Amino acid sequence: MKLSLRQMFAPTLLALALAPLAFSAQAEQHEGRGSDADREAFHQRMEERRQEVYERAGLSDEQQQALNEINAEHYQAMQALRAEHEEKVADILSEEERDALKEAMKEVRDEHRGEGKGHGRRGGHEHQNDEAEAASE
């Protein structure tokens, strides 16, 4: 069976198209932002984009259903892993210490985002490498 380029690259295109959505959803959930209405609107937009990706990739209904099922399994596994991690952290840190850690992480993230303007979401790496090189001299 000979596959077209579209069929060969469909899984890769799908993963690339959905990755930013997954990261955004994870970030919003992790930070606890947004109301129920915001989350519902976000999920609706995500579903619309997923459907558009499926259509562009030329996936059959069966393929779409199978992908939706494994994505749901993956999401559930990630939720379970997150809960397990939170339990382990709670065994190590008090609630006040966890809050202090979250605040420190937010401050560092915000500082790095300010430094990395123009370098993308995770920018600032070049600046950090320059500082490390200067320190080693």
Sequence and secondary structure as in RCSB ss.txt:
>XXXX:A:sequence
MKLSLRQMFAPTLLALALAPLAFSAQAEQHEGRGSDADREAFHQRMEERRQEVYERAGLSDEQQQALNEINAEHY
QAMQALRAEHEEKVADILSEEERDALKEAMKEVRDEHRGEGKGHGRRGGHEHQNDEAEAASE
>XXXX:A:secstr
    HHHHHHHHHHHHHHHHHHHHHHHHHHHT S HHHHHHHHHHHHHHHHHHHHHHT  HHHHHHHHHHHHHHH
HHHHHHHHHHHHHHHHHS HHHHHHHHHHHHHHHHHHHHHTTTS TT  HHHHHHHHHHHH 
